[in-house]
Amino acid sequence: MPEVILPDTLAHQDGMGGILALEQHSSPLLLTLNITRILQQESLEVTVSGSPDNEHWLPLVRFPRKFYCGTYTERLDTPAHPGVRFLRAEWAMHRWGSAQDLVLCAFNLSATPLKALHAGAV
């Protein structure tokens, strides 16, 4: 089952989500970003950061800036970051070319261990 990093979120400004604790010997993860609503002339950029202690955060994976609804994936090689015990999502929203200041985006983010995906394919 995928782990939810960020549940269904309706955002009007930049922000960050809750914290997901990783298993001690975590396998690589497939991160899935679902954008279900986004305004015209707007973009969303999502970064997944990691922390060994829930205080000091470093960016691990950045989804390229997205302009459209859809499902997007990125791989997070957790074994390459052995000290990371926690993950959280941060997002930035950008708007251009419109007199309106309103930004609005609906999205969610989940993580699935790649070993689980490979086991299901056998």
Buried (B, 14 or more C-beta within 10 A) or exposed (E): EBBBBBEEBEBEEEEEBEBBEBEEEBBBBBBBBBBBEBBEEBBBBBBBBBBBEEEEBEEBBEBEEBBEEEEBEBEBEBEEBEEBBBBBBBBEBEBEEEEEEEBBBBBBBBBBBBEBBEEEEE
